[in-house]
């Protein structure tokens, strides 16, 4: 994985964490709502997991944001 791909995973994970915290949810609550495992959510937030589009849609849906909002504030 190159540096740009790693940075993208980290930025995406930070965005997921930000949106989750705006709802005052724990990783466990987000995992429950998305039917994903808590350790998977943690790995996504740390930029360790190369998340699929299917799971991005699940997370965006339960966080009540559109897909474009998942990728805002990227530089």
PyMOL commands that place a pseudoatom at each C-alpha (Angstrom):
pseudoatom trace, name=CA, resn=UNK, resi=1, chain=A, elem=C, hetatm=0, pos=[0.000, 0.000, 0.000]
pseudoatom trace, name=CA, resn=UNK, resi=2, chain=A, elem=C, hetatm=0, pos=[1.410, 3.371, -0.910]
pseudoatom trace, name=CA, resn=UNK, resi=3, chain=A, elem=C, hetatm=0, pos=[1.465, 6.511, 1.201]
pseudoatom trace, name=CA, resn=UNK, resi=4, chain=A, elem=C, hetatm=0, pos=[-1.556, 8.080, -0.519]
pseudoatom trace, name=CA, resn=UNK, resi=5, chain=A, elem=C, hetatm=0, pos=[-3.685, 4.988, 0.106]
pseudoatom trace, name=CA, resn=UNK, resi=6, chain=A, elem=C, hetatm=0, pos=[-2.637, 4.873, 3.756]
pseudoatom trace, name=CA, resn=UNK, resi=7, chain=A, elem=C, hetatm=0, pos=[-3.449, 8.566, 4.194]
pseudoatom trace, name=CA, resn=UNK, resi=8, chain=A, elem=C, hetatm=0, pos=[-6.886, 8.019, 2.640]
pseudoatom trace, name=CA, resn=UNK, resi=9, chain=A, elem=C, hetatm=0, pos=[-7.647, 5.221, 5.114]
pseudoatom trace, name=CA, resn=UNK, resi=10, chain=A, elem=C, hetatm=0, pos=[-6.542, 7.382, 8.036]
pseudoatom trace, name=CA, resn=UNK, resi=11, chain=A, elem=C, hetatm=0, pos=[-8.590, 10.396, 6.889]
pseudoatom trace, name=CA, resn=UNK, resi=12, chain=A, elem=C, hetatm=0, pos=[-11.650, 8.226, 6.336]
pseudoatom trace, name=CA, resn=UNK, resi=13, chain=A, elem=C, hetatm=0, pos=[-11.274, 6.648, 9.770]
pseudoatom trace, name=CA, resn=UNK, resi=14, chain=A, elem=C, hetatm=0, pos=[-10.961, 10.056, 11.404]
pseudoatom trace, name=CA, resn=UNK, resi=15, chain=A, elem=C, hetatm=0, pos=[-14.162, 11.140, 9.637]
pseudoatom trace, name=CA, resn=UNK, resi=16, chain=A, elem=C, hetatm=0, pos=[-16.034, 8.051, 10.836]
pseudoatom trace, name=CA, resn=UNK, resi=17, chain=A, elem=C, hetatm=0, pos=[-14.854, 8.739, 14.405]
pseudoatom trace, name=CA, resn=UNK, resi=18, chain=A, elem=C, hetatm=0, pos=[-15.910, 12.400, 14.145]
pseudoatom trace, name=CA, resn=UNK, resi=19, chain=A, elem=C, hetatm=0, pos=[-19.394, 11.539, 12.864]
pseudoatom trace, name=CA, resn=UNK, resi=20, chain=A, elem=C, hetatm=0, pos=[-19.803, 8.770, 15.458]
pseudoatom trace, name=CA, resn=UNK, resi=21, chain=A, elem=C, hetatm=0, pos=[-18.868, 11.117, 18.279]
pseudoatom trace, name=CA, resn=UNK, resi=22, chain=A, elem=C, hetatm=0, pos=[-21.327, 13.735, 16.998]
pseudoatom trace, name=CA, resn=UNK, resi=23, chain=A, elem=C, hetatm=0, pos=[-24.045, 11.179, 17.743]
pseudoatom trace, name=CA, resn=UNK, resi=24, chain=A, elem=C, hetatm=0, pos=[-22.408, 10.512, 21.134]
pseudoatom trace, name=CA, resn=UNK, resi=25, chain=A, elem=C, hetatm=0, pos=[-22.066, 6.833, 20.238]
pseudoatom trace, name=CA, resn=UNK, resi=26, chain=A, elem=C, hetatm=0, pos=[-19.416, 4.367, 21.293]
pseudoatom trace, name=CA, resn=UNK, resi=27, chain=A, elem=C, hetatm=0, pos=[-17.744, 2.088, 18.772]
pseudoatom trace, name=CA, resn=UNK, resi=28, chain=A, elem=C, hetatm=0, pos=[-19.916, -0.657, 20.201]
pseudoatom trace, name=CA, resn=UNK, resi=29, chain=A, elem=C, hetatm=0, pos=[-23.101, 1.286, 19.404]
pseudoatom trace, name=CA, resn=UNK, resi=30, chain=A, elem=C, hetatm=0, pos=[-21.980, 2.013, 15.856]
pseudoatom trace, name=CA, resn=UNK, resi=31, chain=A, elem=C, hetatm=0, pos=[-21.075, -1.644, 15.412]
pseudoatom trace, name=CA, resn=UNK, resi=32, chain=A, elem=C, hetatm=0, pos=[-24.485, -2.725, 16.697]
pseudoatom trace, name=CA, resn=UNK, resi=33, chain=A, elem=C, hetatm=0, pos=[-26.344, -0.297, 14.439]
pseudoatom trace, name=CA, resn=UNK, resi=34, chain=A, elem=C, hetatm=0, pos=[-24.360, -1.326, 11.333]
pseudoatom trace, name=CA, resn=UNK, resi=35, chain=A, elem=C, hetatm=0, pos=[-24.250, -5.038, 12.193]
pseudoatom trace, name=CA, resn=UNK, resi=36, chain=A, elem=C, hetatm=0, pos=[-20.456, -4.888, 11.898]
pseudoatom trace, name=CA, resn=UNK, resi=37, chain=A, elem=C, hetatm=0, pos=[-18.023, -6.119, 14.543]
pseudoatom trace, name=CA, resn=UNK, resi=38, chain=A, elem=C, hetatm=0, pos=[-16.700, -3.628, 17.101]
pseudoatom trace, name=CA, resn=UNK, resi=39, chain=A, elem=C, hetatm=0, pos=[-13.092, -4.517, 16.331]
pseudoatom trace, name=CA, resn=UNK, resi=40, chain=A, elem=C, hetatm=0, pos=[-13.770, -3.850, 12.647]
pseudoatom trace, name=CA, resn=UNK, resi=41, chain=A, elem=C, hetatm=0, pos=[-15.128, -0.385, 13.476]
pseudoatom trace, name=CA, resn=UNK, resi=42, chain=A, elem=C, hetatm=0, pos=[-12.046, 0.293, 15.602]
pseudoatom trace, name=CA, resn=UNK, resi=43, chain=A, elem=C, hetatm=0, pos=[-9.740, -0.804, 12.778]
pseudoatom trace, name=CA, resn=UNK, resi=44, chain=A, elem=C, hetatm=0, pos=[-11.603, 1.454, 10.325]
pseudoatom trace, name=CA, resn=UNK, resi=45, chain=A, elem=C, hetatm=0, pos=[-11.295, 4.430, 12.669]
pseudoatom trace, name=CA, resn=UNK, resi=46, chain=A, elem=C, hetatm=0, pos=[-7.550, 3.797, 13.080]
pseudoatom trace, name=CA, resn=UNK, resi=47, chain=A, elem=C, hetatm=0, pos=[-7.069, 3.540, 9.304]
pseudoatom trace, name=CA, resn=UNK, resi=48, chain=A, elem=C, hetatm=0, pos=[-6.036, -0.103, 9.540]
pseudoatom trace, name=CA, resn=UNK, resi=49, chain=A, elem=C, hetatm=0, pos=[-8.945, -1.590, 7.587]
pseudoatom trace, name=CA, resn=UNK, resi=50, chain=A, elem=C, hetatm=0, pos=[-9.456, -1.168, 3.856]
pseudoatom trace, name=CA, resn=UNK, resi=51, chain=A, elem=C, hetatm=0, pos=[-13.222, -0.741, 4.092]
pseudoatom trace, name=CA, resn=UNK, resi=52, chain=A, elem=C, hetatm=0, pos=[-15.567, -1.813, 1.300]
pseudoatom trace, name=CA, resn=UNK, resi=53, chain=A, elem=C, hetatm=0, pos=[-18.077, 0.484, -0.355]
pseudoatom trace, name=CA, resn=UNK, resi=54, chain=A, elem=C, hetatm=0, pos=[-20.855, -1.729, 1.014]
pseudoatom trace, name=CA, resn=UNK, resi=55, chain=A, elem=C, hetatm=0, pos=[-19.709, -1.038, 4.582]
pseudoatom trace, name=CA, resn=UNK, resi=56, chain=A, elem=C, hetatm=0, pos=[-19.213, 2.681, 3.884]
pseudoatom trace, name=CA, resn=UNK, resi=57, chain=A, elem=C, hetatm=0, pos=[-22.870, 2.790, 2.823]
pseudoatom trace, name=CA, resn=UNK, resi=58, chain=A, elem=C, hetatm=0, pos=[-23.930, 0.967, 6.012]
pseudoatom trace, name=CA, resn=UNK, resi=59, chain=A, elem=C, hetatm=0, pos=[-22.016, 3.411, 8.197]
pseudoatom trace, name=CA, resn=UNK, resi=60, chain=A, elem=C, hetatm=0, pos=[-23.275, 6.487, 6.331]
pseudoatom trace, name=CA, resn=UNK, resi=61, chain=A, elem=C, hetatm=0, pos=[-26.850, 5.225, 6.565]
pseudoatom trace, name=CA, resn=UNK, resi=62, chain=A, elem=C, hetatm=0, pos=[-26.837, 4.669, 10.316]
pseudoatom trace, name=CA, resn=UNK, resi=63, chain=A, elem=C, hetatm=0, pos=[-24.969, 7.936, 10.934]
pseudoatom trace, name=CA, resn=UNK, resi=64, chain=A, elem=C, hetatm=0, pos=[-27.631, 9.637, 8.791]
pseudoatom trace, name=CA, resn=UNK, resi=65, chain=A, elem=C, hetatm=0, pos=[-25.222, 11.341, 6.400]
pseudoatom trace, name=CA, resn=UNK, resi=66, chain=A, elem=C, hetatm=0, pos=[-24.898, 11.092, 2.643]
pseudoatom trace, name=CA, resn=UNK, resi=67, chain=A, elem=C, hetatm=0, pos=[-21.906, 9.393, 1.082]
pseudoatom trace, name=CA, resn=UNK, resi=68, chain=A, elem=C, hetatm=0, pos=[-20.271, 12.677, 0.113]
pseudoatom trace, name=CA, resn=UNK, resi=69, chain=A, elem=C, hetatm=0, pos=[-20.262, 13.709, 3.796]
pseudoatom trace, name=CA, resn=UNK, resi=70, chain=A, elem=C, hetatm=0, pos=[-18.087, 10.694, 4.549]
pseudoatom trace, name=CA, resn=UNK, resi=71, chain=A, elem=C, hetatm=0, pos=[-15.324, 12.257, 2.476]
pseudoatom trace, name=CA, resn=UNK, resi=72, chain=A, elem=C, hetatm=0, pos=[-15.425, 15.917, 3.483]
pseudoatom trace, name=CA, resn=UNK, resi=73, chain=A, elem=C, hetatm=0, pos=[-12.454, 17.839, 4.886]
pseudoatom trace, name=CA, resn=UNK, resi=74, chain=A, elem=C, hetatm=0, pos=[-9.891, 15.732, 3.028]
pseudoatom trace, name=CA, resn=UNK, resi=75, chain=A, elem=C, hetatm=0, pos=[-6.711, 17.543, 2.087]
for i in range(1, 75): cmd.bond("trace and resi %d" % i, "trace and resi %d" % (i + 1))
show_as sticks, trace
zoom trace
